[in-house]
Amino acid sequence: MSADRSASKFTPTDSPLRVQWLDWVAIAVCTLAWGTTWFAITLQLGIVDPVISIVYRFALAAALLFAWGALRGEALGLNRAQHLAAFGVGVFTFAIDYAFVYWAEERITSAVVAVVFAALAFVNLAVFRVAFGQRAPLLAWAAAGLGVIGVGLLSWEEIANAELSTRALTGIGLTLAGVLAAAVGNVYARRGELAGAGVIASTAWAMAYGAALLAVFAFLTGKTWAFEFTAPYILSLLHLSVVGSVIAFALYYGLARRRGYATASYISALTPPVAMLVSALFEGKSWGLLALGGVALVLAGQVLLLRSKRAA
């Protein structure tokens, strides 16, 4: 979080090495955080409805972000344009995207969801081209392509051996819908940036909006409000809220503002190796022979993005 605050104060005269170091830290932390949240989500499934669990997650995360911003003396109020942008992020990223992901993980393993979600690196480029008319550098498309191929190699045996039943296909479809929602959420995050909203304030409001919208949805659809007082549920909720939401999204949006949303969204291609390792440890999944080659291509794509100029 402190890294995010210092990032907001960077100027063109700051040391490029210092900025690049911060970028690598943000990428590493987000990759490890989100690479483990895929499995943590599975510990939220069962007694408590997935929508209710997401409300708990982002309500807690929003409260922590507001408290953190207040302790640092940041202005937490937003103007109309900034609130609209935060509301858009709340709707598409923290409500629709995460609802689809949790529902998908009820149907397919966490590793498969993480692999499919890696398509965000590619979808984000196309969505930003339509929304802002931004022409991403050829290097960005090449990097995204390497990511897709790398993730494909990494997960080839995982997907080939999966039983693609109607239930599993529904899970994959939900994940793809979540990918599109996440890309649209990035568009609103960019609009918030252009409107001059701070990272902490805009993210806190967006999470609050997302939690509130899902709470309304839960009431309207008659979902049962419950809480599971077990160590796995509580610890996974804390991990998802603090590490996977507060820390990771603060660093993610800071990285996106410095390097562009193409570079930031490429993290979705870096998380499958971590997610598949966690899945192998806790869900009994095994790595294929092509895994190392896939990891190498994914990492090569990230290096290409970091060496390029700011991507769209």
Rosetta blueprint (number, residue, H / E / L):
1 M L
2 S H
3 A H
4 D H
5 R H
6 S H
7 A H
8 S L
9 K L
10 F L
11 T L
12 P L
13 T L
14 D L
15 S L
16 P H
17 L H
18 R H
19 V H
20 Q H
21 W H
22 L H
23 D H
24 W H
25 V H
26 A H
27 I H
28 A H
29 V H
30 C H
31 T H
32 L H
33 A H
34 W H
35 G H
36 T H
37 T H
38 W H
39 F H
40 A H
41 I H
42 T H
43 L L
44 Q L
45 L L
46 G L
47 I L
48 V L
49 D L
50 P H
51 V H
52 I H
53 S H
54 I H
55 V H
56 Y H
57 R H
58 F H
59 A H
60 L H
61 A H
62 A H
63 A H
64 L H
65 L H
66 F H
67 A H
68 W H
69 G H
70 A H
71 L H
72 R L
73 G L
74 E L
75 A L
76 L L
77 G L
78 L L
79 N L
80 R H
81 A H
82 Q H
83 H H
84 L H
85 A H
86 A H
87 F H
88 G H
89 V H
90 G H
91 V H
92 F H
93 T H
94 F H
95 A H
96 I H
97 D H
98 Y H
99 A H
100 F H
101 V H
102 Y H
103 W H
104 A H
105 E H
106 E L
107 R L
108 I L
109 T L
110 S H
111 A H
112 V H
113 V H
114 A H
115 V H
116 V H
117 F H
118 A L
119 A L
120 L H
121 A H
122 F H
123 V H
124 N H
125 L H
126 A H
127 V H
128 F H
129 R H
130 V H
131 A H
132 F H
133 G L
134 Q L
135 R L
136 A L
137 P L
138 L H
139 L H
140 A H
141 W H
142 A H
143 A H
144 A H
145 G H
146 L H
147 G H
148 V H
149 I H
150 G H
151 V H
152 G H
153 L H
154 L H
155 S L
156 W H
157 E H
158 E H
159 I H
160 A H
161 N L
162 A L
163 E L
164 L L
165 S L
166 T H
167 R H
168 A H
169 L H
170 T H
171 G H
172 I H
173 G H
174 L H
175 T H
176 L H
177 A H
178 G H
179 V H
180 L H
181 A H
182 A H
183 A H
184 V H
185 G H
186 N H
187 V H
188 Y H
189 A H
190 R H
191 R H
192 G H
193 E H
194 L H
195 A L
196 G L
197 A L
198 G L
199 V H
200 I H
201 A H
202 S H
203 T H
204 A H
205 W H
206 A H
207 M H
208 A H
209 Y H
210 G H
211 A H
212 A H
213 L H
214 L H
215 A H
216 V H
217 F H
218 A H
219 F H
220 L H
221 T L
222 G L
223 K L
224 T L
225 W L
226 A L
227 F L
228 E L
229 F L
230 T L
231 A H
232 P H
233 Y H
234 I H
235 L H
236 S H
237 L H
238 L H
239 H H
240 L H
241 S H
242 V H
243 V H
244 G H
245 S H
246 V H
247 I H
248 A H
249 F H
250 A H
251 L H
252 Y H
253 Y H
254 G H
255 L H
256 A H
257 R H
258 R H
259 R H
260 G L
261 Y H
262 A H
263 T H
264 A H
265 S H
266 Y L
267 I H
268 S H
269 A H
270 L H
271 T H
272 P H
273 P H
274 V H
275 A H
276 M H
277 L H
278 V H
279 S H
280 A H
281 L H
282 F H
283 E L
284 G L
285 K L
286 S L
287 W L
288 G L
289 L L
290 L L
291 A H
292 L H
293 G H
294 G H
295 V H
296 A H
297 L H
298 V H
299 L H
300 A H
301 G H
302 Q H
303 V H
304 L H
305 L H
306 L H
307 R H
308 S L
309 K L
310 R L
311 A L
312 A L
